[in-house]
């Protein structure tokens, strides 16, 4: 790597640590700083791509990845940008199904750093790395470019590129300090990814008025769940329908069926119509790391990156479904959460469905302590224990599951929680 004039880091880890230091805030919504650097880049190759931008409180990662899987299966090339990552930063940038290498990242970081200094601006970690992703994509443009919004939409870094298709999976209360205190305010921020004359898919029947009004003012076509496309869920499969027809008996995916329906609607909006047998094959074989993923068999350990009440309601539904299939099955949960999340509502939803909560403190300025998490639990019939780390909480939960017999462990609350559990399972110390 050719080092930046003022930075001599030689490894990806060096760069990632450095990028945390160059702006005064970790989250600082706005596009001006990014645009100052982007104006010095040649992003014209990205105009060759059909751009799809996906936002929403939950489900962005599963929608973007399933959509990319369908598009690649159709024979199209597809680049994909996601965040955050679980284990390796490289997971965030995928070039036609291939995760980028360290060398590609180092080259892109060096390039963006030189432009950043020339522009005389500072960038947040996410702004910098998003520009680096755009640089990589511009060197290897694809038929489609799918972008996952980091937070909100209107002032999110990916929004410097204009999407042909905007997707809002759902709107719930999260990131209140930045996006607003109501669904209407949050919806206004998310619909900011929609461009004049574009198409919008909204993944719930209950669309905020701020979203529908913005779509109307922009002359955009709005495809609404329950009205323009439907997903009828059964015990083992679901049926999808829209104006183009109906696809029956699609196996229930590991992700919420409604998210799979959003993807099918997006494909049709893009003019891609996979055969029903193709839909069944791809959805039945689709998996996402950390999305109710089975990490261990004995005892069963599931992991999910859900980190707010909206996501925890889905987790409770999944646990109930497993219990209905096996009446002797019990659950205990390992949970660590960030302090800026609604962990009180999340934990009490979960506490009503599990026998015990093993709460672990998360590191970093945003990490909440297990003591504060425990203080938020009001459900009386759920045992609560506190630990200094997720690793300690997980070790204790495994011992508890082994002692009690037919018990499964669920790890949830944050990407950091799931990543810690994954590393613990693969470490030599884990039983």
DOPADREN-582693 format. One line per 8 residues: their letters; for each residue z, x, y of N, C-alpha, C. Coordinates in steps of 0.05 Angstrom, whole numbers. Each point is the difference from the previous one (the first is absolute). Layout:
BEGIN
a	Z,X,Y,Z,X,Y,Z,X,Y ~ ...
// end
This chain:
BEGIN
xxxxxxxx	0,17,-24,0,-17,24,0,17,25 ~ -15,-8,20,1,13,26,21,-13,17 ~ 21,14,6,24,-11,13,-7,-8,29 ~ 15,-21,10,-2,-7,28,11,23,17 ~ -10,0,24,8,22,19,30,2,3 ~ 13,-23,-1,29,0,6,17,-8,-25 ~ -13,-2,-22,15,-8,-24,-10,16,-24 ~ 18,12,-15,-8,18,-21,6,-10,-28
xxxxxxxx	5,-26,-3,6,-11,-26,-22,5,-20 ~ 7,7,-24,-20,7,-20,-1,-20,-23 ~ 18,-20,-1,1,-19,-22,0,-28,11 ~ -6,-19,-17,1,-28,7,28,-8,9 ~ 20,10,-14,27,-6,7,7,10,28 ~ -9,24,7,4,10,27,-12,-18,21 ~ -24,-9,-5,-14,-17,19,14,-27,3 ~ 8,-12,-22,12,-26,1,27,1,15
xxxxxxxx	15,22,-4,25,3,15,-6,4,30 ~ -21,16,6,-7,5,28,-8,-26,14 ~ -16,-17,-14,-10,-24,13,22,-20,7 ~ 23,3,-13,23,-17,7,12,7,27 ~ -7,24,11,13,10,23,-16,-2,26 ~ -25,-6,-1,-17,3,24,0,-24,19 ~ 13,-22,-8,3,-23,19,29,-8,0 ~ 9,-11,23,28,-6,3,10,-24,-16
xxxxxxxx	-18,-17,-9,8,-23,-16,-16,0,-26 ~ 13,-9,-21,-15,-3,-26,-18,-24,0 ~ 7,-21,15,-17,-23,3,-4,-5,30 ~ -24,-1,9,-6,-3,29,-26,-15,3 ~ 0,-26,-4,-25,-16,0,-17,5,25 ~ -26,1,-4,-19,5,21,-24,15,-10 ~ -22,-3,13,-25,13,-9,-10,22,19 ~ 13,3,23,-11,18,21,0,29,-10
xxxxxxxx	22,9,-12,2,28,-8,-21,6,-22 ~ -1,-18,-19,-20,3,-22,-28,0,11 ~ -6,-19,18,-27,-2,10,-8,25,15 ~ 19,13,13,-7,24,15,-10,22,-19 ~ 11,1,-24,-9,19,-20,-26,-10,-14 ~ 0,-25,-6,-23,-12,-14,-25,3,16 ~ 2,-2,27,-23,3,17,-13,28,-2 ~ 15,19,-10,-11,27,-3,-11,5,-28
xxxxxxxx	2,-20,-17,-9,2,-28,-27,-14,-3 ~ -15,8,-20,-25,-14,-7,7,-19,-23 ~ 6,-25,8,6,-20,-20,-24,-18,-6 ~ -23,8,10,-24,-17,-4,-7,-4,-29 ~ 5,19,-19,-5,-5,-28,15,-24,-11 ~ 23,-7,12,15,-23,-10,-13,-26,6 ~ -19,0,19,-15,-24,6,-19,-8,-23 ~ -4,18,-18,-16,-6,-24,16,-17,-20
xxxxxxxx	26,-1,4,17,-15,-19,6,-28,10 ~ 1,-19,-19,11,-26,6,31,3,0 ~ 12,-5,23,29,5,3,15,-26,-5 ~ 20,2,-17,19,-22,-5,28,10,7 ~ 13,-14,17,28,7,8,19,-21,-10 ~ 22,9,-12,19,-19,-13,27,4,12 ~ 12,-21,10,28,0,9,15,-22,-13 ~ 26,-3,7,17,-20,-12,28,11,-5
xxxxxxxx	19,-17,-2,27,9,-5,3,12,-27 ~ -12,-11,-20,1,10,-27,-27,-3,-14 ~ -5,17,-20,-24,-3,-16,-24,16,10 ~ 3,16,21,-23,15,11,-11,20,-21 ~ 18,15,-12,-8,21,-19,-14,-11,-24 ~ 11,-22,-12,-13,-12,-23,-27,-12,6 ~ -2,-13,24,-26,-12,7,-21,22,5 ~ 7,21,15,-20,21,6,-9,14,-26
xxxxxxxx	19,6,-18,-7,15,-24,-16,-18,-20 ~ 7,-25,-3,-15,-17,-17,-28,-5,11 ~ -2,-4,26,-27,-3,12,-17,24,-4 ~ 11,24,3,-15,25,-5,-9,2,-29 ~ 17,-9,-18,-7,1,-29,-24,-17,-6 ~ 0,-24,12,-23,-18,-4,-26,11,12 ~ 2,11,24,-24,10,14,-11,24,-15 ~ 17,18,-9,-10,23,-16,-13,-9,-26
xxxxxxxx	12,-20,-12,-11,-11,-25,-28,-12,4 ~ -5,-11,24,-25,-12,7,-22,21,4 ~ 8,26,0,-20,21,5,0,11,28 ~ 17,-11,17,1,10,28,20,23,2 ~ -4,17,19,20,21,6,20,-12,19 ~ 25,10,-2,22,-12,15,21,20,7 ~ 6,4,25,22,17,9,24,-18,8 ~ 24,11,-4,24,-16,2,22,15,13
xxxxxxxx	13,-13,19,23,12,15,24,-18,-4 ~ 22,11,-11,25,-15,-5,24,15,12 ~ 21,-14,4,26,12,7,22,-20,-6 ~ 25,10,-4,6,28,-5,-7,9,-28 ~ 8,24,-7,-4,9,-28,26,-1,-15 ~ -3,3,-27,24,0,-17,9,29,-5 ~ -17,16,-12,8,27,-8,-14,22,16 ~ -26,-2,3,-16,20,14,-14,-12,24
xxxxxxxx	0,14,22,-14,-9,24,-29,-6,-6 ~ -12,16,-17,-29,-3,-7,-7,-28,-9 ~ 19,-15,-10,-5,-27,-9,-12,-18,22 ~ 5,7,25,-8,-17,22,-30,0,5 ~ -14,20,-9,-29,3,7,-16,2,-26 ~ -17,-19,-5,-16,-1,-24,-29,-1,7 ~ -15,20,-10,-29,1,5,-15,-9,-26 ~ -10,-25,2,-14,-12,-22,15,3,-27
xxxxxxxx	25,-7,0,17,0,-24,14,27,-5 ~ -5,20,16,12,27,-5,20,5,22 ~ 25,6,-8,20,8,20,-7,27,12 ~ 3,3,26,-8,25,13,17,23,-9 ~ -11,24,2,15,24,-8,16,11,24 ~ 18,18,-7,16,14,21,-19,15,19 ~ -20,13,-10,-18,15,17,-15,-18,20 ~ -8,-23,-9,-13,-19,19,19,-8,22
xxxxxxxx	25,-5,-7,20,-8,19,5,23,20 ~ 3,24,-10,5,23,18,-23,4,20 ~ -24,-3,-10,-23,3,18,0,-22,22 ~ 6,-24,-8,0,-22,19,23,2,20 ~ 24,9,-10,22,3,18,-5,21,21 ~ -12,22,-8,-6,22,18,-20,-10,21 ~ -20,-15,-8,-21,-11,18,13,-19,21 ~ 17,-18,-10,12,-20,19,19,14,19
xxxxxxxx	15,20,-10,19,14,17,-14,14,23 ~ -23,12,-5,-15,14,21,-9,-20,21 ~ -10,-24,-9,-9,-20,19,24,-12,15 ~ 22,-4,-14,24,-11,13,9,18,23 ~ 1,26,-5,8,19,22,-20,1,22 ~ -25,-2,-7,-21,-1,21,2,-25,17 ~ 7,-22,-12,3,-25,14,26,-1,16 ~ 20,17,-7,25,1,14,18,-24,-5
xxxxxxxx	0,-10,-25,16,-23,-7,18,7,-24 ~ 21,-15,-3,15,1,-25,-7,-25,-17 ~ 4,3,-26,-6,-22,-18,23,-4,-19 ~ 4,-25,-8,20,-5,-21,-12,10,-27 ~ 18,2,-19,-9,8,-27,-23,-18,-10 ~ 4,-26,3,-20,-19,-10,-26,2,16 ~ 1,3,26,-24,3,16,-16,25,-8 ~ 15,22,-3,-13,25,-7,-14,-2,-28
xxxxxxxx	15,-10,-19,-10,0,-27,-23,-21,-3 ~ 1,-21,16,-22,-20,-1,-25,13,11 ~ 2,15,21,-24,14,11,-10,20,-21 ~ 18,13,-14,-9,19,-21,-15,-15,-22 ~ 10,-23,-7,-14,-16,-20,-28,-8,10 ~ -2,-8,25,-27,-7,11,-19,23,0 ~ 11,24,5,-17,24,-1,-10,5,-28 ~ 17,-3,-20,-8,3,-28,-21,-21,-8
xxxxxxxx	5,-25,8,-19,-21,-6,-27,5,14 ~ 0,11,24,-25,5,14,-17,21,-14 ~ 13,18,-15,-15,21,-15,-12,-11,-25 ~ 12,-22,-11,-9,-12,-24,-1,-31,3 ~ -18,-10,18,0,-28,5,-8,-16,-25 ~ 11,-24,-2,-5,-17,-23,-12,-27,9 ~ -8,-16,-19,-11,-26,6,22,-18,13 ~ 24,3,-10,23,-15,11,22,19,8
xxxxxxxx	15,-8,21,24,14,8,22,-21,3 ~ 21,3,-16,22,-20,0,24,14,12 ~ 11,-13,20,22,11,15,25,-17,-2 ~ 22,11,-8,26,-14,0,15,6,25 ~ 7,-21,14,16,3,25,28,10,-7 ~ 10,18,17,27,10,-4,21,-20,8 ~ -3,-11,24,19,-20,11,-14,-17,21 ~ 3,-25,-2,-12,-18,20,-30,-2,-3
xxxxxxxx	-14,11,19,-29,-1,-1,-13,6,27 ~ 8,-15,20,-13,2,27,1,29,11 ~ 23,13,-3,4,27,10,4,20,-22 ~ -8,-7,-24,2,18,-23,-23,20,1 ~ 5,24,-10,-19,22,1,-27,-7,-11 ~ -2,-14,-22,-25,-6,-13,-18,-17,17 ~ 12,-13,20,-15,-20,16,-19,12,21 ~ -2,26,0,-20,12,18,-28,-3,-13
xxxxxxxx	-1,-7,-25,-25,-7,-14,-3,-30,-2 ~ -24,-10,5,-5,-29,0,-7,-9,-28 ~ 15,-20,-9,-4,-11,-26,-20,-23,0 ~ -17,-1,-20,-18,-23,-4,17,-23,-11 ~ 19,6,-18,17,-20,-12,29,8,4 ~ 15,-18,11,29,3,4,15,-17,-20 ~ 20,11,-13,16,-15,-19,30,1,8 ~ 12,-23,2,29,-2,4,11,-13,-25
xxxxxxxx	15,15,-15,11,-11,-26,20,-22,5 ~ 18,5,19,22,-19,6,14,9,25 ~ 16,-17,12,16,7,23,29,-9,-5 ~ 18,20,-1,29,-6,-3,15,17,20 ~ 26,-3,1,16,14,20,6,29,-10 ~ -11,19,13,4,29,-7,-8,16,24 ~ 11,24,3,-6,18,23,5,-15,26 ~ 22,-15,2,5,-17,23,2,15,26
xxxxxxxx	10,25,-1,3,16,24,-27,7,13 ~ -21,-1,-16,-26,8,10,-20,-23,3 ~ 3,-20,-18,-21,-21,-1,8,-27,11 ~ 26,-4,5,9,-26,10,19,-13,-19 ~ 13,-22,9,21,-13,-15,-8,-26,-14 ~ -25,-8,3,-10,-24,-12,-26,5,-15 ~ -7,-18,-18,-26,2,-14,-23,-1,20 ~ 3,-16,21,-21,-2,20,-5,27,14
xxxxxxxx	22,13,8,-3,26,13,-11,21,-19 ~ 10,0,-25,-9,20,-19,-29,-6,-8 ~ -7,-25,-3,-28,-8,-6,-19,9,21 ~ 8,-1,26,-17,9,22,-6,30,-3 ~ 21,15,-7,-5,29,-4,-18,5,-23 ~ 3,-14,-22,-16,5,-24,-29,-8,4 ~ -5,-22,13,-28,-9,4,-15,17,20 ~ 14,20,11,-14,19,18,-21,17,-14
xxxxxxxx	0,0,-27,-21,15,-15,-27,-15,0 ~ 1,-26,7,-24,-16,0,-18,6,24 ~ -26,3,-5,-18,7,22,-18,-24,6 ~ -12,0,23,-17,-22,9,-23,-5,-19 ~ -2,-25,-9,-21,-8,-18,4,9,-29 ~ 23,11,-6,6,9,-27,9,-22,-19 ~ 10,7,-23,11,-19,-19,29,7,-5 ~ 16,-22,-3,28,3,-5,8,-15,-26
xxxxxxxx	14,13,-17,12,-13,-24,30,-1,5 ~ 12,-24,-2,29,-3,3,11,-10,-27 ~ 19,14,-11,7,-4,-28,22,-21,-6 ~ 8,-15,20,19,-22,-4,-10,-25,13 ~ 8,-24,-10,-8,-25,13,13,-3,28 ~ 24,11,3,15,-3,25,-8,21,20 ~ -21,-4,14,-11,21,19,13,-4,27 ~ 11,22,12,12,-2,27,-22,-9,20
xxxxxxxx	9,-16,19,-19,-9,20,-12,23,16 ~ 16,21,4,-10,23,14,-24,13,-14 ~ 0,-1,-26,-22,11,-16,-25,-17,2 ~ 4,-26,-4,-24,-18,0,-12,-1,28 ~ 16,0,21,-10,0,27,-16,25,7 ~ 10,23,-9,-14,25,5,-27,0,-15 ~ 0,-10,-25,-25,-1,-14,-21,-18,14 ~ 10,-22,10,-18,-19,15,-10,13,25
xxxxxxxx	17,14,15,-8,12,25,-21,22,-4 ~ 1,13,-23,-18,22,-7,-25,-9,-14 ~ -2,-27,-4,-24,-10,-14,-2,9,-28 ~ 23,4,-13,1,11,-27,2,-22,-21 ~ -12,5,-22,3,-19,-23,27,6,-13 ~ 15,-21,-4,27,3,-12,1,-14,-27 ~ 5,16,-21,2,-11,-28,30,-1,-7 ~ 9,-24,-4,29,-5,-3,7,-8,-29
xxxxxxxx	21,13,-10,10,-7,-27,8,-30,-1 ~ -7,-13,-21,7,-29,-3,-20,-18,12 ~ -17,10,17,-21,-16,13,-28,10,-8 ~ -5,26,5,-27,11,-6,-1,15,-27 ~ 23,7,-10,1,11,-27,28,-7,-12 ~ 0,-4,-26,24,-10,-13,7,16,-25 ~ 26,2,-6,10,14,-23,20,-18,-14 ~ -7,-10,-23,17,-18,-16,12,16,-22
xxxxxxxx	26,4,1,14,18,-19,12,-16,-23 ~ -6,10,-25,12,-12,-24,21,19,-11 ~ 8,-5,-25,21,17,-12,-11,27,-9 ~ -26,2,-7,-11,25,-9,-25,9,15 ~ -12,-18,15,-24,7,15,-2,-16,26 ~ -21,5,15,-4,-16,24,-30,-6,3 ~ -5,-20,16,-28,-8,6,-5,5,30 ~ -23,11,6,-8,5,27,-24,-17,7
xxxxxxxx	-1,-10,25,-23,-16,8,-5,4,30 ~ -25,0,8,-8,-1,28,-27,-14,1 ~ -13,2,23,-25,-15,3,-22,9,-19 ~ 3,24,-11,-21,11,-18,4,-9,-29 ~ 23,-13,-6,5,-9,-27,28,5,-9 ~ 3,1,-26,27,2,-12,0,21,-22 ~ 22,15,-2,4,19,-21,26,-8,-14 ~ -2,-7,-26,23,-10,-14,12,20,-19
xxxxxxxx	25,-4,-7,15,15,-20,-1,30,6 ~ 7,8,24,3,28,7,28,9,-8 ~ 4,21,-16,27,8,-8,18,5,24 ~ 25,-8,-2,19,6,22,2,30,4 ~ -4,9,24,1,29,5,29,10,4 ~ 3,26,1,27,12,5,7,-5,30 ~ -19,-5,17,5,-6,28,1,-30,3 ~ 10,-10,22,-1,-29,5,-28,-12,-3
xxxxxxxx	-3,-22,-15,-27,-11,-3,-14,-7,26 ~ 16,-7,20,-11,-6,26,-14,24,12 ~ 10,24,-5,-13,24,10,-27,4,-14 ~ -1,-5,-26,-25,2,-15,-20,-20,11 ~ 9,-24,7,-18,-20,12,-11,9,27 ~ 17,13,16,-10,11,25,-22,20,-4 ~ 2,16,-21,-21,20,-6,-25,-14,-8 ~ 1,-21,-17,-24,-14,-8,-13,-13,24
xxxxxxxx	16,-11,18,-12,-12,24,-13,22,17 ~ 13,24,2,-12,22,16,-26,9,-12 ~ -2,2,-26,-25,7,-13,-22,-19,7 ~ 6,-26,-2,-21,-20,6,-7,1,29 ~ 19,5,18,-6,3,28,-18,24,6 ~ 1,20,-17,-16,24,3,-27,-3,-15 ~ -4,-23,-13,-25,-5,-15,0,13,-27 ~ 23,5,-12,3,11,-27,11,-22,-18
xxxxxxxx	-15,-6,-21,8,-22,-18,2,10,-29 ~ 22,12,-8,3,10,-27,0,-23,-20 ~ -11,5,-24,1,-20,-21,28,-6,-8 ~ 6,-25,-9,27,-7,-9,11,19,-20 ~ -16,10,-19,10,18,-20,8,27,13 ~ -14,8,21,7,24,15,26,-4,15 ~ 3,-23,12,25,-6,13,24,2,-19 ~ -3,-12,-23,22,1,-20,6,28,-9
xxxxxxxx	-21,16,-5,3,27,-9,15,18,20 ~ -9,-2,25,12,17,21,28,-8,6 ~ 5,-26,3,27,-9,7,19,5,-23 ~ -8,-5,-25,18,5,-22,7,29,-4 ~ -18,18,8,4,29,-3,12,13,25 ~ 4,-15,21,9,11,26,30,5,0 ~ 8,23,10,29,6,4,3,16,25 ~ 23,-2,12,7,15,24,27,14,-4
xxxxxxxx	1,26,5,26,13,-2,21,-13,18 ~ 23,-6,-12,22,-12,16,-3,-29,6 ~ -18,-14,-13,-2,-29,4,8,-14,-26 ~ 26,-6,-2,13,-10,-24,-11,16,-25 ~ 1,26,3,-10,18,-20,22,7,-21 ~ -8,-2,-25,19,8,-21,-1,30,-4 ~ 23,13,7,1,29,0,12,10,-26 ~ 17,-15,-13,13,8,-25,1,-25,-18
xxxxxxxx	1,6,-26,1,-22,-20,28,-5,-10 ~ 16,21,-2,27,-3,-12,20,16,15 ~ 17,-13,16,-2,-28,8,-24,-5,18 ~ -9,-25,1,-22,-6,18,8,6,29 ~ -17,15,14,4,6,29,-25,-8,15 ~ 3,-19,18,-21,-9,17,4,11,28 ~ -22,5,15,3,10,27,-19,-15,18 ~ 10,-7,24,-17,-14,19,8,9,28
xxxxxxxx	-21,5,16,5,10,27,6,-21,21 ~ 4,-25,-10,7,-22,18,24,8,17 ~ -1,-7,26,21,9,18,8,-20,22 ~ -6,-26,-5,8,-20,19,3,-27,-15 ~ 12,-20,12,5,-25,-15,-25,-13,-12 ~ -22,1,14,-25,-11,-10,-7,13,-27 ~ 2,26,-2,-6,14,-24,21,-5,-22 ~ 25,-2,8,22,-4,-20,-2,-28,-12
xxxxxxxx	-11,-19,14,-4,-26,-13,-19,2,-23 ~ -21,16,4,-19,4,-22,13,15,-23 ~ 17,19,5,14,15,-21,18,-20,-16 ~ 14,-18,14,16,-19,-14,-17,-18,-18 ~ -23,-8,9,-18,-16,-17,-9,16,-24 ~ -6,26,2,-8,16,-22,22,2,-21 ~ 24,5,10,23,2,-19,5,-27,-14 ~ -2,-22,14,3,-26,-13,-21,-5,-21
xxxxxxxx	-24,9,5,-21,-3,-20,5,16,-25 ~ 11,24,3,7,16,-23,23,-11,-15 ~ 19,-11,14,24,-12,-13,-8,-26,-15 ~ -19,-15,11,-10,-24,-13,-13,7,-27 ~ -13,23,-1,-12,9,-25,20,11,-20 ~ 23,9,10,21,12,-17,27,-8,11 ~ 12,-20,-11,24,-12,11,24,19,-1 ~ -2,21,-16,23,19,-2,-2,23,21
xxxxxxxx	-22,1,14,-5,22,19,17,-3,25 ~ 13,22,8,16,1,25,-12,22,18 ~ 6,-1,25,-9,20,19,23,12,16 ~ -1,26,5,16,12,20,-20,15,19 ~ 9,6,25,-19,10,19,11,25,14 ~ -18,19,4,6,24,16,-15,-4,27 ~ 15,1,22,-12,-7,26,8,21,21 ~ -19,9,15,4,15,25,-19,-10,20
xxxxxxxx	9,-3,25,-17,-12,21,3,14,27 ~ -19,-4,17,0,11,27,16,-18,18 ~ 13,12,20,18,-15,17,-14,-20,18 ~ -27,3,5,-14,-18,17,-12,-24,-15 ~ 7,-3,-26,-10,-23,-16,22,-21,-1 ~ -8,-24,-6,19,-22,-4,12,2,-27 ~ 18,19,-4,10,5,-27,22,-20,-8 ~ 12,-13,19,20,-21,-7,-14,-23,-15
xxxxxxxx	-21,-11,11,-14,-22,-14,-12,10,-26 ~ -12,24,1,-13,11,-24,20,3,-23 ~ 23,13,6,19,6,-21,12,-26,-11 ~ 5,-20,17,12,-24,-10,-19,-17,-17 ~ -26,2,6,-20,-12,-18,1,12,-27 ~ 1,27,-1,1,14,-25,26,-4,-15 ~ 22,0,15,27,-2,-12,3,-26,-16 ~ -15,-21,8,2,-25,-14,-14,0,-27
xxxxxxxx	-15,21,-6,-16,1,-24,7,23,-19 ~ 17,19,9,7,23,-16,30,-1,-5 ~ 9,14,-21,28,2,-6,15,20,17 ~ -14,21,9,13,21,15,-20,14,18 ~ 10,8,23,-15,16,19,11,28,1 ~ -17,20,-5,7,28,3,-13,10,26 ~ 16,3,21,-11,6,26,2,29,6 ~ -23,12,9,-1,28,6,-7,5,29
xxxxxxxx	11,20,13,-7,7,27,-27,13,1 ~ -16,-6,20,-25,13,4,3,22,21 ~ -15,22,-3,2,22,19,-16,-6,26 ~ 4,17,20,-16,-2,24,13,-18,21 ~ -11,1,24,11,-15,22,-1,-31,-4 ~ -21,-8,-15,-3,-29,-4,14,-10,-26 ~ 9,18,-16,12,-7,-25,28,-14,4 ~ 4,-22,-13,26,-14,2,19,11,-21
xxxxxxxx	26,-2,6,20,9,-19,6,-21,-20 ~ 10,8,-24,7,-20,-20,24,-16,9 ~ 18,11,16,23,-15,10,-10,-24,17 ~ -19,5,18,-9,-21,17,-16,-21,-16 ~ -15,9,-20,-14,-18,-17,19,-18,-15 ~ 21,12,-11,21,-15,-15,13,-21,18 ~ 5,7,25,13,-18,18,-17,-25,7 ~ -26,2,-6,-18,-23,6,-2,-19,-23
xxxxxxxx	11,7,-23,-3,-18,-24,22,-21,0 ~ -8,-25,0,20,-22,1,1,-16,-26 ~ -19,5,-19,-1,-15,-25,24,10,-17 ~ 16,-19,-10,26,6,-12,-2,9,-29 ~ -19,-10,-15,0,5,-29,-18,24,-7 ~ -4,18,19,-16,24,-6,17,25,6 ~ 3,17,-20,15,24,3,-15,20,18 ~ 14,13,18,-13,18,20,14,27,-2
xxxxxxxx	-16,21,-4,11,27,1,-17,17,19 ~ 13,21,11,-13,16,21,-1,30,-8 ~ -23,12,8,-4,28,-8,-13,15,24 ~ 4,26,0,-9,17,22,-30,4,-1 ~ -13,-5,-22,-29,4,-2,-12,-20,-20 ~ -26,-3,2,-15,-17,-19,2,11,-28 ~ -1,27,-2,1,12,-26,27,-6,-14 ~ 22,2,15,26,-7,-12,2,-29,-8
xxxxxxxx	-11,-17,17,1,-29,-6,-17,-6,-24 ~ -23,13,-3,-17,-5,-23,13,10,-26 ~ 12,24,1,13,10,-24,22,-19,-9 ~ 15,-11,19,22,-19,-7,-12,-26,-11 ~ -22,-9,11,-13,-24,-10,-10,3,-28 ~ -12,23,-6,-10,6,-27,23,-1,-20 ~ 23,11,7,23,0,-17,10,-29,-4 ~ 0,-15,22,9,-28,-2,-19,-17,-17
xxxxxxxx	-26,5,2,-19,-14,-16,3,6,-30 ~ 5,26,-6,3,8,-27,25,-12,-13 ~ 22,-2,16,25,-11,-10,-1,-30,-5 ~ -15,-14,17,0,-29,-1,-21,-11,-20 ~ -18,17,-9,-19,-10,-20,-26,-9,12 ~ -6,-26,-2,-27,-10,7,-2,-4,30 ~ -1,23,15,0,-1,29,-22,17,10 ~ -14,-10,20,-22,15,14,10,8,27
xxxxxxxx	-12,22,10,7,11,27,-24,-4,18 ~ 6,-10,24,-21,-3,21,8,19,23 ~ -18,18,8,3,17,23,-17,-10,23 ~ 12,-6,23,-16,-12,22,13,7,27 ~ -13,-9,21,11,2,27,-15,18,19 ~ -16,19,-10,-14,19,17,-18,17,-17 ~ -21,10,13,-17,21,-13,17,24,-8 ~ 20,6,18,17,23,-6,17,-5,-25
xxxxxxxx	10,-24,-3,16,-7,-24,-17,4,-25 ~ -24,-12,0,-17,2,-24,-8,29,-6 ~ -6,15,21,-8,28,-4,23,16,-12 ~ 24,-5,9,24,14,-11,4,-6,-29 ~ -3,-25,-7,3,-8,-28,-22,12,-18 ~ -25,0,10,-22,12,-15,5,29,-5 ~ 9,14,20,6,29,-3,23,4,-19 ~ 19,-18,1,24,3,-18,-9,-4,-29
xxxxxxx	-17,-19,-5,-9,-5,-27,-15,24,-12 ~ -16,13,17,-16,22,-10,16,27,0 ~ 23,0,12,16,24,1,14,5,-28 ~ 7,25,-4,13,7,-25,28,-12,-2 ~ 12,-6,23,27,-11,-1,2,-28,-8 ~ -22,-15,2,1,-28,-7,0,-4,-30 ~ 18,-17,-10,2,-5,-28,-26,-10,-12
// end
